[in-house]
Amino acid sequence: MIAFLQCLTKPIDLIYKDWVKSREKDWYRLAHNGQVCKLEKVLNDEFDKEKRRIYIDDGDSFAQEYIFTQDESEKVFLGDTLFVYSDEEYENTGVDFVVYVPAELVGKINHHKLNYLIKYYKLAGKRYRIETI
């Protein structure tokens, strides 16, 4: 009789355990958002639990400097040193934040999952770049 009752309650017990796990995941997702400290925590919880070396920094935003030819009759903007940056490093064209991941984790990390987590938690319209350190 006890075995029969356990057979009847087993499916309900499994559904309850699945619900508890799902509830824990939902509470975790609700407790974290696009703030830098919370996004760092999510990424470190997922990929680097022990050493927690993944961190986020502001994106580069260098002012664009233009060099004109003599035919254009414009002022030539040449300082002591002229740096050439990639397109994504300039103001209003670049990224808003950079996610730094240790090189030894890059081989172990599922890049699709890393991108998914960043896109899930970041604010809409924010752009990012992932770099190895």
N, C-alpha and C positions, 0 to 999 in steps of 0.2 A: 504494500500500500504506500509506503514512504517512497519507494523507487518510482511508482506511478506518479505521485505528486511532484517529485523532483523533475520528472520528464515534462510535466505540464508547466512548471515554473521556470525551467531552464531557458526557453526562448525569451521570456520576459526579462530574466536576469541579463541575458546577452544584450538585449535592446537597451536596457538601463545602463549597462557599462559603456556601450557605444555612445549613448547620449551624454554621459558624464565626460568622456574623452572629448567629444565634440564641443561641449560646453566649456571645457578648459581651454581649448584652442580658440574659441570665440572670445573668451575673456582676455586671453593674451593679445589677440588682435585688437580688441577694443582699448586695451591699456597702452598700446603703442601707436605712435603717429609719425608725422614727418619731421618732428623736431630732431635736431642733429644727435643729441644724446640718446634719444630713444631709437632712432634708426641705427646708430652704432651698436646699441645693445641687441637689437634684433639680428643684425648681421653677425655679430660675435657669438650670440647664442646658437646660431645655426652653423657657422663654419669654423669658429675658433674658440671653443668653450674654455679651454684652459688658459691660454696666454692672452687672449683678447687683444690682438694686434691690429685689427681692422679699425681704421678711423676715417673721419670725414673732415675735409677742410674746404674753405671757400675756393671757388673757381678763380682762375686768372682773369683779370680784366685790365688789359693794357690799352692805353689810348692809341688809336691808329695814327701813325705818322706818314705824311705824304711827301713824296719827292716829285717835284715838277721839273719839266724840261725848260730850257731857256725860251723856246717858242711860245710857251703858255704864259709867259710874263707874270708868273706868280712867285711868291717868296719860296725859297727852297728851305724845307725844314730838315736841316742836318745838324745834329748836335755833335758832341764829342764821339759818341758811339751810337750806331744805329743797330738795333736788334730786330731780327726777323722772327716773327712768331707764326704759328699755324693759325688758320682761320678761327678755330674754336677758342683761341686764347685772347681775343680782342673783346672790348666792351660791347655789350648788346648783340654780339654774334656768337659768343662762346658759351661756356657751361656755367651753371650757377654754383655747383659744388663738385668736388672730386672725391671719389671713394678710393682710399689707398688700401691695397691688399698685399700682404707679404708674398714675396716670390715663391716661397716654399709651399704656400697654400694654393697657388694658382693651379697646379696640376691636380690637386685634390678637389677643388671647388667645381661644382656643376655651374657653369656660366649662365645657363638658362635660368636656373633657380636664383642665382645672385641678381640677375637683371629683373626677374619677376618680383623678388622681395623689395628691391629698390623702387620699382615702379608702383608697387602696391602701397607702400608707405609714404612716398614722397608727395609733396604738394603738386597739384596740377599745374602744368606750365613750367615747372622747374626742369632744367636740363642738367645732366650729369655726365661724368666720364670716370671710367675705372682705370686706375694706374697701379702698377706693381711697384713695390718698394724693396 
